[in-house]
């Protein structure tokens, strides 16, 4: 079994998220998705449109996602990799190089981002419409 892990907020779930998660699953055969809690997002200065439980519901419903866990801090990545026996750590290439220190524990891969879509773009449109 090749276990893959990835992290994100996945607010206003969009095709960029779907593509990233689908590509991540193709790096192995068991996909764990760590979703940032609302509290962790606030500490990062981010406020999502959807609450944590709603963001989890959407990601859990994807057939190629095997497990969803909560992300509460920057430093939990190392312990998650050890705890779940992760083989491949995946992030979109907007994070290129940022997690290279995790190469001590597993493979680290940055996958291409989908262009012209992001939660920030959708949030702006959403708030504009209101
Ligand atoms: N992602 C992607 N393509 C996009 C948007 C996101 O591949 N167009 C990837 C990110 O690189 C990350 C994962 O999806 O690995 C979760 O990203 P997240 O930050 O939750 O989504 P964004 O849409 O980038 O949100 P924001 O605009 O708030 O940064």
Backbone and ligand atoms as CSV (ligand in chain L), in Angstrom:
chain,resi,resn,atom,element,x,y,z
A,1,UNK,N,N,0.851,-1.212,0.000
A,1,UNK,CA,C,0.000,0.000,0.000
A,1,UNK,C,C,0.880,1.252,0.000
A,2,UNK,N,N,0.618,2.168,-0.906
A,2,UNK,CA,C,1.362,3.443,-0.935
A,2,UNK,C,C,0.436,4.538,-0.410
A,3,UNK,N,N,0.797,5.102,0.746
A,3,UNK,CA,C,-0.055,6.122,1.374
A,3,UNK,C,C,0.399,7.532,1.007
A,4,UNK,N,N,-0.587,8.337,0.631
A,4,UNK,CA,C,-0.335,9.718,0.212
A,4,UNK,C,C,-1.056,10.645,1.184
A,5,UNK,N,N,-0.438,11.778,1.516
A,5,UNK,CA,C,-1.137,12.759,2.360
A,5,UNK,C,C,-1.050,14.143,1.721
A,6,UNK,N,N,-2.098,14.929,1.889
A,6,UNK,CA,C,-2.060,16.324,1.434
A,6,UNK,C,C,-2.863,17.192,2.402
A,7,UNK,N,N,-2.611,18.489,2.366
A,7,UNK,CA,C,-3.179,19.441,3.332
A,7,UNK,C,C,-3.832,20.617,2.623
A,8,UNK,N,N,-4.893,21.134,3.209
A,8,UNK,CA,C,-5.497,22.328,2.629
A,8,UNK,C,C,-6.750,22.737,3.372
A,9,UNK,N,N,-7.345,23.839,2.905
A,9,UNK,CA,C,-8.575,24.345,3.520
A,9,UNK,C,C,-9.810,23.850,2.760
A,10,UNK,N,N,-9.701,23.809,1.437
A,10,UNK,CA,C,-10.772,23.309,0.564
A,10,UNK,C,C,-12.096,24.048,0.792
A,11,UNK,N,N,-12.002,25.378,0.868
A,11,UNK,CA,C,-13.192,26.217,1.020
A,11,UNK,C,C,-13.845,26.408,-0.350
A,12,UNK,N,N,-15.161,26.434,-0.399
A,12,UNK,CA,C,-15.911,26.597,-1.653
A,12,UNK,C,C,-15.335,25.646,-2.706
A,13,UNK,N,N,-15.382,24.366,-2.409
A,13,UNK,CA,C,-14.717,23.310,-3.191
A,13,UNK,C,C,-14.863,23.545,-4.699
A,14,UNK,N,N,-13.738,23.504,-5.388
A,14,UNK,CA,C,-13.743,23.817,-6.830
A,14,UNK,C,C,-12.902,22.821,-7.612
A,15,UNK,N,N,-12.882,22.998,-8.933
A,15,UNK,CA,C,-12.214,22.032,-9.823
A,15,UNK,C,C,-10.696,21.951,-9.555
A,16,UNK,N,N,-10.089,23.048,-9.098
A,16,UNK,CA,C,-8.657,23.012,-8.760
A,16,UNK,C,C,-8.407,22.039,-7.604
A,17,UNK,N,N,-9.304,22.040,-6.622
A,17,UNK,CA,C,-9.196,21.099,-5.496
A,17,UNK,C,C,-9.376,19.663,-5.990
A,18,UNK,N,N,-10.405,19.474,-6.825
A,18,UNK,CA,C,-10.693,18.119,-7.349
A,18,UNK,C,C,-9.474,17.594,-8.111
A,19,UNK,N,N,-8.928,18.417,-8.998
A,19,UNK,CA,C,-7.768,17.974,-9.800
A,19,UNK,C,C,-6.581,17.617,-8.913
A,20,UNK,N,N,-6.332,18.466,-7.914
A,20,UNK,CA,C,-5.181,18.240,-7.026
A,20,UNK,C,C,-5.364,16.930,-6.254
A,21,UNK,N,N,-6.561,16.714,-5.714
A,21,UNK,CA,C,-6.799,15.505,-4.910
A,21,UNK,C,C,-6.769,14.253,-5.780
A,22,UNK,N,N,-7.315,14.352,-6.979
A,22,UNK,CA,C,-7.309,13.212,-7.888
A,22,UNK,C,C,-5.872,12.858,-8.304
A,23,UNK,N,N,-5.071,13.883,-8.602
A,23,UNK,CA,C,-3.664,13.636,-8.957
A,23,UNK,C,C,-2.912,13.067,-7.762
A,24,UNK,N,N,-3.240,13.573,-6.573
A,24,UNK,CA,C,-2.570,13.089,-5.358
A,24,UNK,C,C,-2.842,11.596,-5.186
A,25,UNK,N,N,-4.105,11.186,-5.366
A,25,UNK,CA,C,-4.447,9.767,-5.217
A,25,UNK,C,C,-3.652,8.918,-6.201
A,26,UNK,N,N,-3.424,9.447,-7.401
A,26,UNK,CA,C,-2.684,8.697,-8.416
A,26,UNK,C,C,-1.200,8.531,-8.098
A,27,UNK,N,N,-0.726,9.222,-7.066
A,27,UNK,CA,C,0.662,9.041,-6.610
A,27,UNK,C,C,0.794,7.792,-5.732
A,28,UNK,N,N,-0.345,7.187,-5.373
A,28,UNK,CA,C,-0.312,5.989,-4.530
A,28,UNK,C,C,-1.642,5.288,-4.600
A,29,UNK,N,N,-2.046,4.620,-3.493
A,29,UNK,CA,C,-3.374,4.002,-3.520
A,29,UNK,C,C,-4.187,4.202,-2.241
A,30,UNK,N,N,-3.719,5.057,-1.343
A,30,UNK,CA,C,-4.513,5.403,-0.151
A,30,UNK,C,C,-4.287,6.891,0.109
A,31,UNK,N,N,-5.374,7.674,0.043
A,31,UNK,CA,C,-5.225,9.132,0.156
A,31,UNK,C,C,-5.801,9.675,1.461
A,32,UNK,N,N,-4.937,10.344,2.227
A,32,UNK,CA,C,-5.358,11.022,3.457
A,32,UNK,C,C,-5.372,12.527,3.171
A,33,UNK,N,N,-6.479,13.182,3.508
A,33,UNK,CA,C,-6.563,14.628,3.318
A,33,UNK,C,C,-6.692,15.289,4.690
A,34,UNK,N,N,-5.761,16.174,5.001
A,34,UNK,CA,C,-5.807,16.925,6.260
A,34,UNK,C,C,-6.426,18.286,5.967
A,35,UNK,N,N,-7.520,18.589,6.662
A,35,UNK,CA,C,-8.258,19.835,6.405
A,35,UNK,C,C,-8.037,20.803,7.565
A,36,UNK,N,N,-7.650,22.016,7.233
A,36,UNK,CA,C,-7.368,23.019,8.268
A,36,UNK,C,C,-8.623,23.346,9.060
A,37,UNK,N,N,-8.493,23.353,10.384
A,37,UNK,CA,C,-9.630,23.722,11.245
A,37,UNK,C,C,-9.898,25.225,11.106
A,38,UNK,N,N,-11.084,25.655,11.528
A,38,UNK,CA,C,-11.409,27.087,11.484
A,38,UNK,C,C,-10.461,27.883,12.385
A,39,UNK,N,N,-10.096,27.287,13.539
A,39,UNK,CA,C,-9.192,27.969,14.488
A,39,UNK,C,C,-7.804,28.142,13.871
A,40,UNK,N,N,-7.317,27.079,13.219
A,40,UNK,CA,C,-5.993,27.156,12.589
A,40,UNK,C,C,-6.002,28.207,11.473
A,41,UNK,N,N,-7.090,28.237,10.704
A,41,UNK,CA,C,-7.199,29.239,9.642
A,41,UNK,C,C,-7.172,30.659,10.204
A,42,UNK,N,N,-7.869,30.850,11.319
A,42,UNK,CA,C,-7.878,32.194,11.923
A,42,UNK,C,C,-6.460,32.599,12.315
A,43,UNK,N,N,-5.696,31.625,12.853
A,43,UNK,CA,C,-4.302,31.922,13.232
A,43,UNK,C,C,-3.461,32.267,12.003
A,44,UNK,N,N,-3.844,31.700,10.825
A,44,UNK,CA,C,-3.125,32.004,9.576
A,44,UNK,C,C,-3.655,33.282,8.941
A,45,UNK,N,N,-4.681,33.888,9.583
A,45,UNK,CA,C,-5.277,35.111,9.030
A,45,UNK,C,C,-6.257,34.832,7.909
A,46,UNK,N,N,-6.802,33.591,7.883
A,46,UNK,CA,C,-7.740,33.190,6.831
A,46,UNK,C,C,-9.117,32.941,7.426
A,47,UNK,N,N,-10.168,33.385,6.741
A,47,UNK,CA,C,-11.515,33.090,7.235
A,47,UNK,C,C,-12.255,32.413,6.090
A,48,UNK,N,N,-12.663,31.159,6.300
A,48,UNK,CA,C,-13.323,30.466,5.194
A,48,UNK,C,C,-14.825,30.746,5.188
A,49,UNK,N,N,-15.390,30.596,3.990
A,49,UNK,CA,C,-16.826,30.813,3.810
A,49,UNK,C,C,-17.599,29.636,4.408
A,50,UNK,N,N,-17.050,28.435,4.215
A,50,UNK,CA,C,-17.684,27.220,4.739
A,50,UNK,C,C,-17.018,26.829,6.052
A,51,UNK,N,N,-17.839,26.349,7.007
A,51,UNK,CA,C,-17.277,25.895,8.281
A,51,UNK,C,C,-16.519,24.585,8.085
A,52,UNK,N,N,-15.678,24.269,9.056
A,52,UNK,CA,C,-14.849,23.059,8.994
A,52,UNK,C,C,-15.668,21.807,8.648
A,53,UNK,N,N,-16.799,21.596,9.366
A,53,UNK,CA,C,-17.587,20.365,9.148
A,53,UNK,C,C,-18.136,20.299,7.722
A,54,UNK,N,N,-18.484,21.442,7.171
A,54,UNK,CA,C,-19.004,21.472,5.794
A,54,UNK,C,C,-17.894,21.143,4.801
A,55,UNK,N,N,-16.714,21.711,5.046
A,55,UNK,CA,C,-15.570,21.442,4.147
A,55,UNK,C,C,-15.206,19.958,4.206
A,56,UNK,N,N,-15.284,19.365,5.422
A,56,UNK,CA,C,-15.006,17.928,5.582
A,56,UNK,C,C,-16.012,17.072,4.827
A,57,UNK,N,N,-17.304,17.438,4.948
A,57,UNK,CA,C,-18.374,16.661,4.297
A,57,UNK,C,C,-18.103,16.523,2.803
A,58,UNK,N,N,-17.730,17.631,2.171
A,58,UNK,CA,C,-17.519,17.620,0.722
A,58,UNK,C,C,-16.320,16.739,0.370
A,59,UNK,N,N,-15.214,16.928,1.078
A,59,UNK,CA,C,-13.994,16.172,0.739
A,59,UNK,C,C,-14.194,14.675,1.015
A,60,UNK,N,N,-14.877,14.352,2.136
A,60,UNK,CA,C,-15.125,12.939,2.481
A,60,UNK,C,C,-15.969,12.234,1.429
A,61,UNK,N,N,-16.821,12.991,0.730
A,61,UNK,CA,C,-17.725,12.364,-0.227
A,61,UNK,C,C,-17.037,11.960,-1.532
A,62,UNK,N,N,-15.781,12.356,-1.707
A,62,UNK,CA,C,-15.073,11.997,-2.946
A,62,UNK,C,C,-14.648,10.532,-2.884
A,63,UNK,N,N,-14.944,9.790,-3.955
A,63,UNK,CA,C,-14.697,8.338,-3.939
A,63,UNK,C,C,-13.216,8.005,-3.779
A,64,UNK,N,N,-12.336,8.916,-4.222
A,64,UNK,CA,C,-10.900,8.595,-4.174
A,64,UNK,C,C,-10.209,9.109,-2.906
A,65,UNK,N,N,-10.985,9.682,-1.979
A,65,UNK,CA,C,-10.419,10.091,-0.682
A,65,UNK,C,C,-10.697,8.981,0.327
A,66,UNK,N,N,-9.639,8.479,0.979
A,66,UNK,CA,C,-9.802,7.356,1.904
A,66,UNK,C,C,-9.966,7.791,3.354
A,67,UNK,N,N,-9.361,8.909,3.733
A,67,UNK,CA,C,-9.444,9.343,5.130
A,67,UNK,C,C,-9.304,10.851,5.204
A,68,UNK,N,N,-10.097,11.464,6.104
A,68,UNK,CA,C,-9.994,12.902,6.335
A,68,UNK,C,C,-9.591,13.118,7.788
A,69,UNK,N,N,-8.580,13.963,7.995
A,69,UNK,CA,C,-8.163,14.287,9.368
A,69,UNK,C,C,-8.129,15.811,9.510
A,70,UNK,N,N,-8.044,16.268,10.759
A,70,UNK,CA,C,-8.009,17.718,10.978
A,70,UNK,C,C,-6.567,18.207,11.050
A,71,UNK,N,N,-6.313,19.384,10.479
A,71,UNK,CA,C,-5.003,20.035,10.604
A,71,UNK,C,C,-5.154,21.198,11.590
A,72,UNK,N,N,-4.423,21.103,12.691
A,72,UNK,CA,C,-4.522,22.122,13.739
A,72,UNK,C,C,-3.295,22.989,13.900
A,73,UNK,N,N,-2.187,22.580,13.282
A,73,UNK,CA,C,-0.948,23.352,13.452
A,73,UNK,C,C,0.005,23.097,12.295
A,74,UNK,N,N,0.964,24.018,12.120
A,74,UNK,CA,C,1.964,23.865,11.057
A,74,UNK,C,C,2.826,22.640,11.289
A,75,UNK,N,N,3.097,22.375,12.595
A,75,UNK,CA,C,4.120,21.370,12.867
A,75,UNK,C,C,3.609,19.921,12.915
A,76,UNK,N,N,2.307,19.714,12.697
A,76,UNK,CA,C,1.807,18.344,12.825
A,76,UNK,C,C,2.160,17.442,11.627
A,77,UNK,N,N,2.645,18.050,10.533
A,77,UNK,CA,C,2.909,17.246,9.322
A,77,UNK,C,C,3.870,16.104,9.602
A,78,UNK,N,N,4.933,16.416,10.323
A,78,UNK,CA,C,5.941,15.402,10.629
A,78,UNK,C,C,5.317,14.244,11.434
A,79,UNK,N,N,4.518,14.583,12.451
A,79,UNK,CA,C,3.929,13.507,13.267
A,79,UNK,C,C,2.854,12.736,12.500
A,80,UNK,N,N,2.107,13.411,11.617
A,80,UNK,CA,C,1.108,12.696,10.797
A,80,UNK,C,C,1.802,11.679,9.889
A,81,UNK,N,N,2.928,12.093,9.285
A,81,UNK,CA,C,3.654,11.210,8.357
A,81,UNK,C,C,4.095,9.939,9.092
A,82,UNK,N,N,4.583,10.139,10.325
A,82,UNK,CA,C,5.029,8.979,11.120
A,82,UNK,C,C,3.833,8.144,11.574
A,83,UNK,N,N,2.808,8.824,12.094
A,83,UNK,CA,C,1.627,8.130,12.635
A,83,UNK,C,C,0.929,7.255,11.603
A,84,UNK,N,N,0.759,7.796,10.378
A,84,UNK,CA,C,0.011,7.062,9.349
A,84,UNK,C,C,0.903,6.280,8.395
A,85,UNK,N,N,2.215,6.314,8.588
A,85,UNK,CA,C,3.138,5.588,7.708
A,85,UNK,C,C,3.042,6.089,6.278
A,86,UNK,N,N,3.063,7.420,6.125
A,86,UNK,CA,C,2.892,8.048,4.806
A,86,UNK,C,C,4.136,7.866,3.925
A,87,UNK,N,N,3.895,7.539,2.653
A,87,UNK,CA,C,4.996,7.379,1.690
A,87,UNK,C,C,5.224,8.622,0.838
A,88,UNK,N,N,4.133,9.331,0.526
A,88,UNK,CA,C,4.250,10.500,-0.368
A,88,UNK,C,C,3.472,11.684,0.215
A,89,UNK,N,N,4.156,12.814,0.355
A,89,UNK,CA,C,3.533,14.062,0.809
A,89,UNK,C,C,3.333,14.917,-0.440
A,90,UNK,N,N,2.110,15.368,-0.660
A,90,UNK,CA,C,1.776,16.111,-1.887
A,90,UNK,C,C,1.219,17.490,-1.550
A,91,UNK,N,N,1.650,18.503,-2.300
A,91,UNK,CA,C,1.026,19.834,-2.231
A,91,UNK,C,C,0.995,20.404,-3.649
A,92,UNK,N,N,0.152,21.408,-3.861
A,92,UNK,CA,C,0.141,22.109,-5.142
A,92,UNK,C,C,1.442,22.894,-5.288
A,93,UNK,N,N,1.802,23.195,-6.534
A,93,UNK,CA,C,3.127,23.795,-6.755
A,93,UNK,C,C,3.219,25.278,-6.357
A,94,UNK,N,N,2.123,25.833,-5.812
A,94,UNK,CA,C,2.238,27.166,-5.203
A,94,UNK,C,C,3.074,27.063,-3.917
A,95,UNK,N,N,3.270,25.839,-3.424
A,95,UNK,CA,C,4.058,25.603,-2.204
A,95,UNK,C,C,5.462,25.077,-2.538
A,96,UNK,N,N,5.853,25.139,-3.808
A,96,UNK,CA,C,7.136,24.587,-4.275
A,96,UNK,C,C,8.291,24.868,-3.312
A,97,UNK,N,N,8.927,23.818,-2.842
A,97,UNK,CA,C,10.118,23.952,-1.996
A,97,UNK,C,C,9.841,24.156,-0.516
A,98,UNK,N,N,8.604,24.532,-0.161
A,98,UNK,CA,C,8.303,24.925,1.222
A,98,UNK,C,C,8.359,23.773,2.225
A,99,UNK,N,N,8.195,22.542,1.715
A,99,UNK,CA,C,8.150,21.404,2.652
A,99,UNK,C,C,9.254,20.402,2.374
A,100,UNK,N,N,10.357,20.887,1.784
A,100,UNK,CA,C,11.449,19.983,1.410
A,100,UNK,C,C,12.093,19.310,2.624
A,101,UNK,N,N,11.951,19.917,3.808
A,101,UNK,CA,C,12.535,19.279,5.006
A,101,UNK,C,C,11.843,17.950,5.341
A,102,UNK,N,N,10.640,17.742,4.787
A,102,UNK,CA,C,9.932,16.481,5.058
A,102,UNK,C,C,10.511,15.320,4.244
A,103,UNK,N,N,11.455,15.643,3.326
A,103,UNK,CA,C,12.098,14.587,2.516
A,103,UNK,C,C,12.880,13.611,3.393
A,104,UNK,N,N,13.115,13.998,4.653
A,104,UNK,CA,C,13.755,13.092,5.625
A,104,UNK,C,C,12.871,11.888,5.913
A,105,UNK,N,N,11.556,12.080,5.757
A,105,UNK,CA,C,10.604,11.050,6.192
A,105,UNK,C,C,9.902,10.323,5.043
A,106,UNK,N,N,9.710,11.019,3.903
A,106,UNK,CA,C,8.954,10.411,2.796
A,106,UNK,C,C,9.246,11.197,1.520
A,107,UNK,N,N,8.657,10.757,0.404
A,107,UNK,CA,C,8.792,11.545,-0.835
A,107,UNK,C,C,7.962,12.822,-0.692
A,108,UNK,N,N,8.431,13.923,-1.273
A,108,UNK,CA,C,7.695,15.190,-1.256
A,108,UNK,C,C,7.468,15.604,-2.710
A,109,UNK,N,N,6.208,15.759,-3.092
A,109,UNK,CA,C,5.908,16.116,-4.490
A,109,UNK,C,C,5.013,17.345,-4.552
A,110,UNK,N,N,5.328,18.248,-5.472
A,110,UNK,CA,C,4.516,19.442,-5.708
A,110,UNK,C,C,3.853,19.259,-7.067
A,111,UNK,N,N,2.529,19.208,-7.080
A,111,UNK,CA,C,1.815,18.933,-8.330
A,111,UNK,C,C,1.297,20.237,-8.937
A,112,UNK,N,N,1.155,20.255,-10.275
A,112,UNK,CA,C,0.719,21.501,-10.924
A,112,UNK,C,C,-0.651,21.977,-10.454
A,113,UNK,N,N,-0.750,23.266,-10.204
A,113,UNK,CA,C,-2.028,23.884,-9.837
A,113,UNK,C,C,-2.888,24.077,-11.074
A,114,UNK,N,N,-4.180,24.085,-10.893
A,114,UNK,CA,C,-5.102,24.395,-11.986
A,114,UNK,C,C,-5.175,25.923,-12.102
A,115,UNK,N,N,-5.086,26.426,-13.329
A,115,UNK,CA,C,-5.046,27.882,-13.473
A,115,UNK,C,C,-6.434,28.530,-13.359
A,116,UNK,N,N,-6.417,29.783,-13.007
A,116,UNK,CA,C,-7.608,30.658,-13.029
A,116,UNK,C,C,-8.747,30.298,-12.076
A,117,UNK,N,N,-8.455,29.540,-11.023
A,117,UNK,CA,C,-9.505,29.261,-10.033
A,117,UNK,C,C,-8.850,29.140,-8.653
A,118,UNK,N,N,-9.497,29.725,-7.665
A,118,UNK,CA,C,-9.043,29.561,-6.276
A,118,UNK,C,C,-10.199,29.928,-5.352
A,119,UNK,N,N,-10.100,29.507,-4.104
A,119,UNK,CA,C,-11.133,29.871,-3.125
A,119,UNK,C,C,-11.206,31.384,-2.982
A,120,UNK,N,N,-10.039,32.046,-3.038
A,120,UNK,CA,C,-10.026,33.514,-2.894
A,120,UNK,C,C,-10.823,34.182,-4.011
A,121,UNK,N,N,-10.644,33.694,-5.245
A,121,UNK,CA,C,-11.396,34.260,-6.379
A,121,UNK,C,C,-12.894,34.062,-6.141
A,122,UNK,N,N,-13.266,32.839,-5.730
A,122,UNK,CA,C,-14.690,32.548,-5.511
A,122,UNK,C,C,-15.260,33.382,-4.362
A,123,UNK,N,N,-14.470,33.558,-3.301
A,123,UNK,CA,C,-14.938,34.352,-2.152
A,123,UNK,C,C,-15.229,35.788,-2.568
A,124,UNK,N,N,-14.324,36.317,-3.415
A,124,UNK,CA,C,-14.528,37.697,-3.892
A,124,UNK,C,C,-15.827,37.799,-4.678
A,125,UNK,N,N,-16.063,36.828,-5.594
A,125,UNK,CA,C,-17.294,36.835,-6.397
A,125,UNK,C,C,-18.516,36.704,-5.490
A,126,UNK,N,N,-18.433,35.764,-4.548
A,126,UNK,CA,C,-19.511,35.470,-3.612
A,126,UNK,C,C,-19.890,36.726,-2.825
A,127,UNK,N,N,-18.904,37.418,-2.296
A,127,UNK,CA,C,-19.179,38.601,-1.473
A,127,UNK,C,C,-19.642,39.786,-2.313
A,128,UNK,N,N,-19.213,39.793,-3.588
A,128,UNK,CA,C,-19.619,40.837,-4.516
A,128,UNK,C,C,-21.112,40.715,-4.832
A,129,UNK,N,N,-21.563,39.438,-4.972
A,129,UNK,CA,C,-22.957,39.161,-5.344
A,129,UNK,C,C,-23.923,39.530,-4.229
A,130,UNK,N,N,-23.454,39.466,-2.967
A,130,UNK,CA,C,-24.366,39.622,-1.800
A,130,UNK,C,C,-24.943,41.024,-1.704
L,1,LIG,N1,N,-4.995,24.000,-5.596
L,1,LIG,C1,C,-4.730,23.689,-6.939
L,1,LIG,N2,N,-5.240,24.480,-7.929
L,1,LIG,C2,C,-5.980,25.574,-7.618
L,1,LIG,C3,C,-6.259,25.894,-6.267
L,1,LIG,C4,C,-5.756,25.073,-5.276
L,1,LIG,O1,O,-4.042,22.702,-7.233
L,1,LIG,N3,N,-6.431,26.320,-8.604
L,1,LIG,C5,C,-4.422,23.147,-4.552
L,1,LIG,C6,C,-3.455,23.919,-3.649
L,1,LIG,O2,O,-2.182,24.016,-4.267
L,1,LIG,C7,C,-3.429,23.049,-2.409
L,1,LIG,C8,C,-4.870,22.467,-2.378
L,1,LIG,O3,O,-5.427,22.687,-3.686
L,1,LIG,O4,O,-2.494,21.993,-2.557
L,1,LIG,C9,C,-5.744,23.137,-1.322
L,1,LIG,O5,O,-5.646,24.524,-1.544
L,1,LIG,P1,P,-6.456,25.645,-0.765
L,1,LIG,O6,O,-5.494,26.627,-0.208
L,1,LIG,O7,O,-7.442,25.033,0.142
L,1,LIG,O8,O,-7.255,26.287,-2.003
L,1,LIG,P2,P,-7.069,27.646,-2.789
L,1,LIG,O9,O,-8.137,27.688,-3.832
L,1,LIG,O10,O,-5.642,27.809,-3.255
L,1,LIG,O11,O,-7.413,28.702,-1.638
L,1,LIG,P3,P,-6.942,30.217,-1.415
L,1,LIG,O12,O,-7.407,31.010,-2.593
L,1,LIG,O13,O,-7.606,30.628,-0.126
L,1,LIG,O14,O,-5.425,30.184,-1.304
